[in-house]
Every structure is written in C-alpha cells, then in structure tokens.
Amino acid sequence: MKPNKQEAPQPKSLRARQVAALLGIGLSTVWVWAKRPGFPPARKIGPQVTVWDRDEVIAWRDAQVQQ
C-alpha cells in the first residue's frame, strides 16, 4: 500500500516574512504597504506578533495583477 502523499495544510495566518515571500517583496515593503489603504489589514495577536489573513493577501495580490 502506498503512503498517502498529501500536501501540508497552508497556514491561515501569515507573518510579515511570509507575506514578503508570498508577494516577492522585501520585508520593509510589507510594512510600508501595510500603512496604505487597500492592502489587507494586519491583526495584532500579541505584543510583538502581527499577522495577515493568507486568503486576503492572495486575493489582494490577484486583484493587483488584473489591474
């Protein structure tokens, strides 16, 4: 019997470095864009932990490509 080769589930929330990697931009650019209207809102989940919703970031990225 072959082992079930399933991909690991994608995280629902992304840290700034993960957002940067997903969008192909630098870490500092994530923080600059986070202050602009239209970019998906960040959520603070701890004193030094900020995350973005993965689906919102992907939807935003896809919308930019279509413009």
N, CA, C and O atoms as a GROMACS GRO file, in nm:
protein
  268
    1MET      N    1   0.084  -0.118   0.000
    1MET     CA    2   0.000   0.000   0.000
    1MET      C    3   0.089   0.124   0.000
    1MET      O    4   0.183   0.134   0.079
    2LYS      N    5   0.059   0.218  -0.089
    2LYS     CA    6   0.139   0.340  -0.099
    2LYS      C    7   0.098   0.439   0.009
    2LYS      O    8  -0.020   0.450   0.042
    3PRO      N    9   0.196   0.512   0.064
    3PRO     CA   10   0.160   0.614   0.162
    3PRO      C   11   0.084   0.728   0.094
    3PRO      O   12   0.107   0.760  -0.022
    4ASN      N   13  -0.006   0.787   0.169
    4ASN     CA   14  -0.088   0.897   0.120
    4ASN      C   15  -0.001   1.023   0.116
    4ASN      O   16   0.041   1.073   0.220
    5LYS      N   17   0.024   1.074  -0.004
    5LYS     CA   18   0.109   1.192  -0.019
    5LYS      C   19   0.022   1.316  -0.028
    5LYS      O   20  -0.011   1.363  -0.137
    6GLN      N   21  -0.014   1.368   0.084
    6GLN     CA   22  -0.092   1.491   0.088
    6GLN      C   23   0.000   1.606   0.123
    6GLN      O   24   0.095   1.591   0.200
    7GLU      N   25  -0.028   1.721   0.064
    7GLU     CA   26   0.049   1.840   0.097
    7GLU      C   27   0.012   1.887   0.237
    7GLU      O   28  -0.101   1.869   0.282
    8ALA      N   29   0.108   1.946   0.302
    8ALA     CA   30   0.081   2.002   0.435
    8ALA      C   31  -0.018   2.117   0.419
    8ALA      O   32  -0.010   2.192   0.323
    9PRO      N   33  -0.111   2.130   0.512
    9PRO     CA   34  -0.208   2.241   0.501
    9PRO      C   35  -0.137   2.375   0.512
    9PRO      O   36  -0.042   2.392   0.587
   10GLN      N   37  -0.187   2.470   0.434
   10GLN     CA   38  -0.130   2.604   0.436
   10GLN      C   39  -0.178   2.678   0.560
   10GLN      O   40  -0.294   2.663   0.601
   11PRO      N   41  -0.091   2.757   0.621
   11PRO     CA   42  -0.135   2.833   0.739
   11PRO      C   43  -0.239   2.936   0.701
   11PRO      O   44  -0.234   2.994   0.592
   12LYS      N   45  -0.333   2.960   0.790
   12LYS     CA   46  -0.438   3.060   0.767
   12LYS      C   47  -0.383   3.200   0.786
   12LYS      O   48  -0.425   3.293   0.717
   13SER      N   49  -0.290   3.216   0.878
   13SER     CA   50  -0.231   3.346   0.905
   13SER      C   51  -0.084   3.346   0.864
   13SER      O   52  -0.014   3.246   0.877
   14LEU      N   53  -0.039   3.462   0.815
   14LEU     CA   54   0.099   3.477   0.771
   14LEU      C   55   0.168   3.587   0.850
   14LEU      O   56   0.110   3.693   0.874
   15ARG      N   57   0.290   3.562   0.889
   15ARG     CA   58   0.374   3.667   0.950
   15ARG      C   59   0.429   3.753   0.837
   15ARG      O   60   0.417   3.719   0.720
   16ALA      N   61   0.490   3.866   0.874
   16ALA     CA   62   0.538   3.962   0.775
   16ALA      C   63   0.638   3.898   0.677
   16ALA      O   64   0.631   3.923   0.557
   17ARG      N   65   0.729   3.816   0.726
   17ARG     CA   66   0.825   3.750   0.637
   17ARG      C   67   0.756   3.659   0.537
   17ARG      O   68   0.797   3.650   0.422
   18GLN      N   69   0.652   3.591   0.581
   18GLN     CA   70   0.578   3.503   0.492
   18GLN      C   71   0.501   3.582   0.387
   18GLN      O   72   0.492   3.540   0.272
   19VAL      N   73   0.447   3.697   0.426
   19VAL     CA   74   0.378   3.785   0.330
   19VAL      C   75   0.479   3.833   0.226
   19VAL      O   76   0.450   3.832   0.106
   20ALA      N   77   0.596   3.874   0.272
   20ALA     CA   78   0.701   3.921   0.180
   20ALA      C   79   0.738   3.812   0.080
   20ALA      O   80   0.750   3.838  -0.039
   21ALA      N   81   0.755   3.690   0.128
   21ALA     CA   82   0.791   3.578   0.040
   21ALA      C   83   0.679   3.549  -0.059
   21ALA      O   84   0.705   3.526  -0.177
   22LEU      N   85   0.556   3.551  -0.013
   22LEU     CA   86   0.441   3.523  -0.099
   22LEU      C   87   0.428   3.626  -0.211
   22LEU      O   88   0.394   3.593  -0.324
   23LEU      N   89   0.456   3.752  -0.178
   23LEU     CA   90   0.441   3.860  -0.275
   23LEU      C   91   0.569   3.890  -0.352
   23LEU      O   92   0.566   3.966  -0.449
   24GLY      N   93   0.681   3.830  -0.311
   24GLY     CA   94   0.808   3.854  -0.379
   24GLY      C   95   0.862   3.993  -0.355
   24GLY      O   96   0.919   4.055  -0.445
   25ILE      N   97   0.844   4.043  -0.232
   25ILE     CA   98   0.889   4.178  -0.197
   25ILE      C   99   0.975   4.170  -0.072
   25ILE      O  100   0.986   4.064  -0.009
   26GLY      N  101   1.037   4.281  -0.036
   26GLY     CA  102   1.118   4.286   0.084
   26GLY      C  103   1.032   4.304   0.208
   26GLY      O  104   0.917   4.348   0.202
   27LEU      N  105   1.090   4.268   0.320
   27LEU     CA  106   1.019   4.278   0.448
   27LEU      C  107   0.977   4.422   0.478
   27LEU      O  108   0.865   4.446   0.524
   28SER      N  109   1.065   4.517   0.454
   28SER     CA  110   1.030   4.656   0.483
   28SER      C  111   0.916   4.705   0.394
   28SER      O  112   0.837   4.790   0.435
   29THR      N  113   0.907   4.652   0.272
   29THR     CA  114   0.798   4.689   0.182
   29THR      C  115   0.664   4.642   0.236
   29THR      O  116   0.562   4.710   0.218
   30VAL      N  117   0.661   4.527   0.302
   30VAL     CA  118   0.537   4.480   0.364
   30VAL      C  119   0.486   4.585   0.461
   30VAL      O  120   0.367   4.618   0.461
   31TRP      N  121   0.574   4.638   0.545
   31TRP     CA  122   0.532   4.736   0.646
   31TRP      C  123   0.491   4.868   0.583
   31TRP      O  124   0.399   4.934   0.633
   32VAL      N  125   0.556   4.908   0.475
   32VAL     CA  126   0.515   5.031   0.404
   32VAL      C  127   0.377   5.011   0.343
   32VAL      O  128   0.290   5.097   0.358
   33TRP      N  129   0.357   4.899   0.275
   33TRP     CA  130   0.228   4.871   0.212
   33TRP      C  131   0.118   4.853   0.315
   33TRP      O  132   0.002   4.886   0.288
   34ALA      N  133   0.152   4.803   0.432
   34ALA     CA  134   0.052   4.779   0.537
   34ALA      C  135  -0.014   4.910   0.581
   34ALA      O  136  -0.126   4.910   0.631
   35LYS      N  137   0.057   5.021   0.563
   35LYS     CA  138   0.003   5.152   0.601
   35LYS      C  139  -0.084   5.214   0.492
   35LYS      O  140  -0.151   5.314   0.516
   36ARG      N  141  -0.083   5.154   0.374
   36ARG     CA  142  -0.160   5.209   0.262
   36ARG      C  143  -0.302   5.156   0.262
   36ARG      O  144  -0.326   5.041   0.299
   37PRO      N  145  -0.397   5.240   0.219
   37PRO     CA  146  -0.535   5.192   0.205
   37PRO      C  147  -0.541   5.085   0.095
   37PRO      O  148  -0.472   5.094  -0.006
   38GLY      N  149  -0.624   4.987   0.117
   38GLY     CA  150  -0.643   4.883   0.017
   38GLY      C  151  -0.564   4.756   0.045
   38GLY      O  152  -0.605   4.648   0.002
   39PHE      N  153  -0.452   4.769   0.116
   39PHE     CA  154  -0.375   4.649   0.150
   39PHE      C  155  -0.450   4.575   0.260
   39PHE      O  156  -0.509   4.639   0.347
   40PRO      N  157  -0.448   4.443   0.259
   40PRO     CA  158  -0.522   4.368   0.362
   40PRO      C  159  -0.481   4.412   0.503
   40PRO      O  160  -0.363   4.436   0.529
   41PRO      N  161  -0.576   4.422   0.592
   41PRO     CA  162  -0.545   4.467   0.728
   41PRO      C  163  -0.465   4.363   0.806
   41PRO      O  164  -0.489   4.243   0.796
   42ALA      N  165  -0.370   4.413   0.883
   42ALA     CA  166  -0.292   4.326   0.972
   42ALA      C  167  -0.367   4.312   1.104
   42ALA      O  168  -0.446   4.399   1.142
   43ARG      N  169  -0.341   4.204   1.172
   43ARG     CA  170  -0.402   4.180   1.303
   43ARG      C  171  -0.293   4.154   1.404
   43ARG      O  172  -0.205   4.070   1.382
   44LYS      N  173  -0.297   4.225   1.516
   44LYS     CA  174  -0.202   4.201   1.624
   44LYS      C  175  -0.257   4.087   1.709
   44LYS      O  176  -0.369   4.095   1.760
   45ILE      N  177  -0.178   3.981   1.723
   45ILE     CA  178  -0.222   3.869   1.806
   45ILE      C  179  -0.136   3.856   1.930
   45ILE      O  180  -0.153   3.764   2.010
   46GLY      N  181  -0.044   3.948   1.946
   46GLY     CA  182   0.043   3.950   2.064
   46GLY      C  183   0.120   4.080   2.064
   46GLY      O  184   0.113   4.156   1.967
   47PRO      N  185   0.194   4.108   2.170
   47PRO     CA  186   0.266   4.234   2.178
   47PRO      C  187   0.363   4.257   2.062
   47PRO      O  188   0.382   4.371   2.019
   48GLN      N  189   0.424   4.152   2.013
   48GLN     CA  190   0.519   4.167   1.903
   48GLN      C  191   0.488   4.072   1.787
   48GLN      O  192   0.576   4.033   1.711
   49VAL      N  193   0.361   4.035   1.774
   49VAL     CA  194   0.321   3.942   1.669
   49VAL      C  195   0.206   4.002   1.588
   49VAL      O  196   0.098   4.028   1.640
   50THR      N  197   0.234   4.024   1.460
   50THR     CA  198   0.134   4.077   1.368
   50THR      C  199   0.118   3.976   1.256
   50THR      O  200   0.217   3.922   1.205
   51VAL      N  201  -0.005   3.949   1.216
   51VAL     CA  202  -0.031   3.853   1.110
   51VAL      C  203  -0.132   3.909   1.010
   51VAL      O  204  -0.207   4.002   1.040
   52TRP      N  205  -0.130   3.851   0.892
   52TRP     CA  206  -0.226   3.882   0.788
   52TRP      C  207  -0.299   3.754   0.752
   52TRP      O  208  -0.242   3.645   0.762
   53ASP      N  209  -0.423   3.766   0.711
   53ASP     CA  210  -0.501   3.651   0.664
   53ASP      C  211  -0.447   3.612   0.527
   53ASP      O  212  -0.442   3.694   0.435
   54ARG      N  213  -0.408   3.487   0.513
   54ARG     CA  214  -0.348   3.437   0.389
   54ARG      C  215  -0.441   3.456   0.270
   54ARG      O  216  -0.397   3.501   0.164
   55ASP      N  217  -0.567   3.423   0.286
   55ASP     CA  218  -0.662   3.434   0.175
   55ASP      C  219  -0.681   3.580   0.132
   55ASP      O  220  -0.696   3.607   0.012
   56GLU      N  221  -0.680   3.673   0.227
   56GLU     CA  222  -0.694   3.814   0.194
   56GLU      C  223  -0.573   3.864   0.116
   56GLU      O  224  -0.587   3.941   0.021
   57VAL      N  225  -0.454   3.821   0.156
   57VAL     CA  226  -0.332   3.863   0.087
   57VAL      C  227  -0.331   3.808  -0.056
   57VAL      O  228  -0.296   3.880  -0.150
   58ILE      N  229  -0.369   3.683  -0.072
   58ILE     CA  230  -0.374   3.623  -0.206
   58ILE      C  231  -0.478   3.693  -0.293
   58ILE      O  232  -0.452   3.719  -0.411
   59ALA      N  233  -0.594   3.722  -0.238
   59ALA     CA  234  -0.698   3.792  -0.314
   59ALA      C  235  -0.650   3.931  -0.354
   59ALA      O  236  -0.674   3.975  -0.467
   60TRP      N  237  -0.582   4.000  -0.264
   60TRP     CA  238  -0.527   4.133  -0.295
   60TRP      C  239  -0.425   4.123  -0.407
   60TRP      O  240  -0.428   4.202  -0.502
   61ARG      N  241  -0.334   4.024  -0.396
   61ARG     CA  242  -0.231   4.004  -0.499
   61ARG      C  243  -0.295   3.978  -0.635
   61ARG      O  244  -0.254   4.036  -0.735
   62ASP      N  245  -0.394   3.891  -0.639
   62ASP     CA  246  -0.460   3.858  -0.764
   62ASP      C  247  -0.532   3.978  -0.823
   62ASP      O  248  -0.536   3.994  -0.945
   63ALA      N  249  -0.589   4.061  -0.739
   63ALA     CA  250  -0.658   4.182  -0.786
   63ALA      C  251  -0.558   4.281  -0.848
   63ALA      O  252  -0.591   4.352  -0.942
   64GLN      N  253  -0.436   4.286  -0.794
   64GLN     CA  254  -0.334   4.377  -0.847
   64GLN      C  255  -0.291   4.334  -0.986
   64GLN      O  256  -0.264   4.417  -1.073
   65VAL      N  257  -0.284   4.205  -1.008
   65VAL     CA  258  -0.241   4.151  -1.137
   65VAL      C  259  -0.343   4.186  -1.245
   65VAL      O  260  -0.306   4.212  -1.359
   66GLN      N  261  -0.471   4.186  -1.209
   66GLN     CA  262  -0.578   4.211  -1.305
   66GLN      C  263  -0.595   4.359  -1.338
   66GLN      O  264  -0.665   4.391  -1.433
   67GLN      N  265  -0.534   4.447  -1.264
   67GLN     CA  266  -0.550   4.591  -1.289
   67GLN      C  267  -0.458   4.637  -1.399
   67GLN      O  268  -0.458   4.755  -1.434
   0.00000   0.00000   0.00000
